């Protein structure tokens, strides 16, 4: 992950998404109008967040299997990057909802589920800060992370589809893919998801390296008797 090519690719993709997101062609739709451009930000951010949360859960499982603290470092920092994207997704979604539905946070199952999902993962961060022992923190938070992801997916992607929701694809509403998700959107949306995932990995990598440097420094101080 320390190779430079994927970071350059990330920067290029993000700039492409920003530029095309604001000036690229989009389908002319009633009610949604130009706000459909938020698909490149709100929807793509949430898909990137879900991918990062899945990756975090995988490394939590890996830690429980192998006991390597580096796996817990990856799981925690990738989860933090995902939570950051989730908060950005909520903010961009509120802007979109305000223009489309006339309310930044209407009483909608998917919106309420998103709030619950973010709170679940904020509790994960709070749990990690509750333990001083590194291995104990890693074990307990890894178990929590696995169950958090198992709860997160149903409340975000399954339950809203079983009830009435303002979001496309829920409660009988048609999805973007059926009518409105044309090639102009696909050319920007899919790169956006990839770009955000790479950005999240980049953020996590920097934080992991800082954490590992601090751990080595602390061990050196302990060995020298200064701590």
Secondary structure as UniProt FT lines:
FT   HELIX           5..23
FT   TURN            30..32
FT   HELIX           33..40
FT   HELIX           42..66
FT   HELIX           69..101
FT   TURN            104..105
FT   HELIX           109..128
FT   TURN            129..130
FT   HELIX           134..153
FT   HELIX           154..158
FT   HELIX           159..162
FT   TURN            168..169
FT   TURN            171..172
FT   HELIX           176..179
FT   HELIX           183..223
FT   TURN            224..225
//
